[in-house]
Amino acid sequence: MHSEKFEKVKRFFILKVWNEVRVRNAVKMNWITDEEFTEITGKEF
């Protein structure tokens, strides 16, 4: 099960509305987990 805002963050990243830095900030704001960051970006947090 993913965080509540996972799909939103993932969609923004895929559509290039958000870059990797914005997704990283979503982790810091507890919108997504660091594991979800890796799932979205393919990079380690």
N, CA, C and O of each residue as an XYZ file, in Angstrom:
180
protein
N       0.850     -1.185      0.000
C       0.000      0.000      0.000
C       0.894      1.246      0.000
O       1.900      1.308      0.707
N       0.507      2.216     -0.796
C       1.290      3.441     -0.923
C       0.725      4.556     -0.053
O      -0.406      4.490      0.427
N       1.550      5.581      0.134
C       1.123      6.776      0.861
C      -0.029      7.439      0.117
O      -0.223      7.229     -1.080
N      -0.782      8.237      0.848
C      -1.972      8.896      0.288
C      -1.652      9.723     -0.959
O      -2.441      9.741     -1.904
N      -0.515     10.399     -0.971
C      -0.195     11.296     -2.081
C       0.766     10.683     -3.107
O       1.261     11.382     -3.991
N       1.027      9.377     -2.986
C       1.965      8.705     -3.883
C       1.583      8.884     -5.354
O       2.414      9.295     -6.163
N       0.344      8.582     -5.699
C      -0.082      8.641     -7.104
C       0.033     10.060     -7.659
O       0.420     10.249     -8.813
N      -0.298     11.039     -6.850
C      -0.198     12.446     -7.267
C       1.255     12.821     -7.567
O       1.549     13.408     -8.608
N       2.156     12.477     -6.652
C       3.579     12.788     -6.823
C       4.125     12.047     -8.046
O       4.858     12.623     -8.849
N       3.768     10.774     -8.181
C       4.236      9.978     -9.317
C       3.760     10.583    -10.634
O       4.534     10.696    -11.585
N       2.503     10.965    -10.688
C       1.943     11.554    -11.907
C       2.663     12.854    -12.259
O       3.012     13.073    -13.419
N       2.887     13.713    -11.271
C       3.599     14.969    -11.515
C       5.004     14.712    -12.052
O       5.471     15.421    -12.943
N       5.683     13.691    -11.506
C       7.039     13.372    -11.956
C       7.019     12.830    -13.387
O       7.833     13.237    -14.215
N       6.099     11.923    -13.675
C       6.005     11.336    -15.022
C       5.688     12.411    -16.060
O       6.239     12.390    -17.160
N       4.815     13.336    -15.721
C       4.428     14.407    -16.647
C       5.464     15.531    -16.698
O       5.302     16.508    -17.430
N       6.530     15.375    -15.909
C       7.619     16.356    -15.837
C       7.163     17.717    -15.292
O       7.769     18.752    -15.570
N       6.078     17.682    -14.509
C       5.650     18.882    -13.789
C       6.592     19.091    -12.607
O       6.935     20.220    -12.254
N       7.004     17.972    -12.004
C       7.956     17.992    -10.898
C       9.243     17.314    -11.334
O       9.223     16.344    -12.092
N      10.379     17.842    -10.841
C      11.661     17.189    -11.074
C      12.032     16.366     -9.839
O      11.265     16.286     -8.880
N      13.201     15.765     -9.877
C      13.644     14.905     -8.772
C      13.716     15.662     -7.445
O      13.407     15.099     -6.394
N      14.117     16.922     -7.486
C      14.218     17.729     -6.261
C      12.847     17.892     -5.613
O      12.727     17.800     -4.391
N      11.815     18.133     -6.413
C      10.461     18.280     -5.866
C       9.986     16.975     -5.235
O       9.347     16.982     -4.183
N      10.303     15.852     -5.886
C       9.912     14.545     -5.332
C      10.662     14.304     -4.023
O      10.088     13.782     -3.068
N      11.933     14.680     -3.974
C      12.730     14.551     -2.746
C      12.100     15.391     -1.623
O      12.043     14.958     -0.472
N      11.635     16.581     -1.968
C      10.979     17.441     -0.981
C       9.671     16.831     -0.488
O       9.286     17.044      0.662
N       8.989     16.077     -1.339
C       7.757     15.396     -0.927
C       8.048     14.379      0.171
O       7.214     14.151      1.047
N       9.232     13.766      0.126
C       9.635     12.836      1.199
C       9.847     13.623      2.489
O       9.388     13.211      3.554
N      10.539     14.750      2.393
C      10.820     15.565      3.574
C       9.538     16.092      4.219
O       9.500     16.329      5.426
N       8.488     16.276      3.412
C       7.209     16.768      3.927
C       6.284     15.622      4.347
O       5.119     15.836      4.681
N       6.834     14.395      4.322
C       6.087     13.185      4.697
C       4.892     12.915      3.792
O       3.908     12.321      4.233
N       4.961     13.341      2.539
C       3.916     13.018      1.565
C       4.108     11.603      1.061
O       3.139     10.875      0.848
N       5.391     11.204      0.865
C       5.739      9.855      0.418
C       6.923      9.373      1.245
O       7.572     10.158      1.936
N       7.194      8.078      1.167
C       8.334      7.521      1.906
C       9.580      7.535      1.024
O       9.494      7.762     -0.182
N      10.727      7.292      1.632
C      11.957      7.228      0.846
C      11.943      6.033     -0.106
O      12.543      6.092     -1.180
N      11.263      4.945      0.279
C      11.133      3.803     -0.622
C      10.287      4.179     -1.829
O      10.581      3.763     -2.949
N       9.245      4.957     -1.608
C       8.399      5.407     -2.717
C       9.155      6.376     -3.624
O       8.931      6.390     -4.835
N      10.041      7.179     -3.055
C      10.904      8.046     -3.861
C      11.691      7.210     -4.853
O      11.762      7.532     -6.039
N      12.289      6.117     -4.345
C      13.081      5.235     -5.206
C      12.194      4.596     -6.266
O      12.601      4.464     -7.420
N      10.996      4.203     -5.884
C      10.057      3.591     -6.843
C       9.690      4.587     -7.955
O       9.591      4.201     -9.120
N       9.494      5.828     -7.611
C       9.099      6.853     -8.587
C      10.266      7.249     -9.476
O      10.122      7.300    -10.698
N      11.420      7.529     -8.881
C      12.546      8.105     -9.633
C      13.546      7.069    -10.136
O      14.279      7.324    -11.092
N      13.578      5.906     -9.498
C      14.574      4.898     -9.845
C      15.931      5.175     -9.218
O      16.916      4.512     -9.543
N      15.988      6.162     -8.311
C      17.237      6.514     -7.634
C      17.070      6.347     -6.126
O      15.963      6.428     -5.593
N      18.199      6.113     -5.452
C      18.172      5.994     -3.987
C      17.936      7.371     -3.373
O      18.397      8.388     -3.890
N      17.199      7.377     -2.249
C      16.931      8.642     -1.563
C      18.156      9.096     -0.857
O      18.144     10.146     -0.215
